[in-house]
Amino acid sequence: MAQPKRLDQEEEVVPAIRHDDAEWKIIQQNTFTRWVKNHLQKAGETIESLETDFSDGLKLIALAQVLSHKNVGKFNKKVAFRSQKLENVSLALNFFQNE
């Protein structure tokens, strides 16, 4: 009869897989962040972290406008509420999709 896998054996394998997988993701994220930073400099903006700096949609809108050389339209410039953040992000993503 086969013995069931011990939990500690699985735990040893999974982090190794995640580590190998995580390395290329970090490289990809750093490369994309540098590319975004380069384009946002044209609009007088900067970015440090994709997760936090794109959360209100303002820098995402700035990136859309720089890349397309077009105006995105009306958006919430002073973001105070989550709904305003979502509106800005949705506006930018829809703009990317339609352009």
Helices and strands as residue ranges (DSSP letters): H 7-40, G 41-43, H 50-53, H 58-68, H 82-98
